[in-house]
Amino acid sequence: MLNDREKMVLHFCCFMTIAKMTGVANKDDLIEKMIKDIRKNRCRSLSEEDVTSLLDEVAEEMTGGRNMFKYLIDETIANVGDLSNTLPNKNDWSDLK
């Protein structure tokens, strides 16, 4: 079972993903309302200060994660080079039999 901190992170990340993908209007106001509702309904043991601290930590980790993924993607692209020789032959499906 998830503890209240884990629940907050889960719901916050899901909501942020949905908000960014759908282009929700008044995103900042909606985020603030959702955080309050999540805390009140799903994470009652967390104080407002706990939530603020937790979401600051999440934001810091997301920044670090974004930088890490950018580095890994750039390294992969630089090291892969030309993929044309490694792609399967579209006319030979014998490996699927």
TALINHU-V565804 format. One record per residue. RES is the residue in three letters. PSI is psi in whole degrees, 0 to 359 (NA if undefined). OMEGA is omega in whole degrees, -180 to 180 (* if undefined). Layout:
# TALINHU-V565804
RES:PSI:OMEGA
RES:PSI:OMEGA
This chain:
# TALINHU-V565804
MET:138:180
LEU:142:172
ASN:175:-174
ASP:327:177
ARG:315:180
GLU:320:177
LYS:316:-179
MET:315:179
VAL:314:-180
LEU:307:-177
HIS:321:179
PHE:313:-179
CYS:319:178
CYS:314:-179
PHE:316:-180
MET:320:179
THR:313:180
ILE:316:-179
ALA:318:-179
LYS:322:-178
MET:328:-176
THR:350:180
GLY:43:-179
VAL:135:176
ALA:152:-180
ASN:45:-174
LYS:316:-176
ASP:317:178
ASP:318:-179
LEU:320:178
ILE:314:180
GLU:316:179
LYS:317:-179
MET:319:179
ILE:316:179
LYS:317:180
ASP:320:178
ILE:314:180
ARG:315:-177
LYS:322:-173
ASN:333:-174
ARG:342:-173
CYS:56:-172
ARG:335:-177
SER:349:-179
LEU:133:174
SER:169:176
GLU:323:178
GLU:320:177
ASP:316:-179
VAL:315:179
THR:313:179
SER:315:-179
LEU:314:-178
LEU:332:172
ASP:318:178
GLU:319:178
VAL:315:180
ALA:319:179
GLU:317:179
GLU:322:179
MET:322:177
THR:313:178
GLY:319:179
GLY:319:178
ARG:316:179
ASN:320:179
MET:312:-179
PHE:322:177
LYS:315:179
TYR:313:-178
LEU:319:179
ILE:314:179
ASP:318:179
GLU:318:-180
THR:315:180
ILE:318:-179
ALA:326:-176
ASN:343:-177
VAL:318:-179
GLY:224:-177
ASP:118:-179
LEU:355:-173
SER:331:-180
ASN:345:-177
THR:352:180
LEU:148:-180
PRO:153:176
ASN:119:-176
LYS:343:-179
ASN:355:-177
ASP:103:-179
TRP:18:-175
SER:333:-179
ASP:349:-180
LEU:359:-179
LYS:NA:*
